Amino acid sequence: MSLDATARRRYARQLLLGEIGEAGQERLSRAGFRRGAACDPAAYAVAAEYLLRAGCPESESDGTPLRPSTADAVMHFAGSPSLRAPAAAVLGAFSAVEHLKEALGVGEPRNLPPDLTLQQKRGQSPLPKG
């Protein structure tokens, strides 16, 4: 499969990246994704937007299910109801990045640390030590 002129214009910046290039963009165009059964709708919406912009097609039948960010995982990461929307955005973006890494065959799969939350605990510095 070769990219047509429209795809070359649309993904011109990605084609310039050594990590992607034409071969990588072709892999992305074949790396379909779908919503996992327990995926949080807001996190999925963010992931889907990133992946569609990267050139990955959404498929209800044969795409790879995205790493699930359940509603419980989003609330845990948020740390409070007021941070639910940003937590869903972060987890959705993280899911998209992991899907792109898998499609391109780069990097190692990662999980967010289970104790990581957006809610800062009293007396705790917002920046990691070290």
Residue, then its C-alpha position, 0 to 999 in steps of 0.5 A: m500500500s502506498l500513500d496517495a497525494t491527499a494522505r501525503r499532504r495530510y500527514a506531511r509532518q508525520l512523514l518527516l519524523g524518523e519514528i514514523g515516515e512513510a512506512g510508519q504512516e502506512r502501518l498507522s492507516r492499517a492499525g484500526f482501533r475500537r472501543g473496549a467493553a468497559c471503556d469510559p466514554a469521555a476517555y475514549a472520545v479523547a483517544a479516538e480523536y487523537l488516533l483519527r488525526a494520526g490516521c488510524p481508522e476506527s473499526e467496530s469489528d476488527g480494530t484493536p480494543l484500546r487499553p481500557s480506562t474504565a469509569d472507576a479508573v478515571m475517577h481514581f486518577a481524578g482524585s475528586p469529581s471536579l477533576r473528572a474531565p481532565a482525568a478522562a482527557v489525560l487517560g484518553a491521550f495516554s491510551a492513544v499514545e500506547h496504541l500508536k506505540e504498538a502500531l509503530g512497534v516502538g517503545e515498551p507498553r506502559n501503565l500509569p503508576p496506580d497511586l498517581t492522581l491529579q488531586q494533590k494531597r495536603g502537604q505533598s509537593p506537586l513536583p516529584k523529588g529528585 
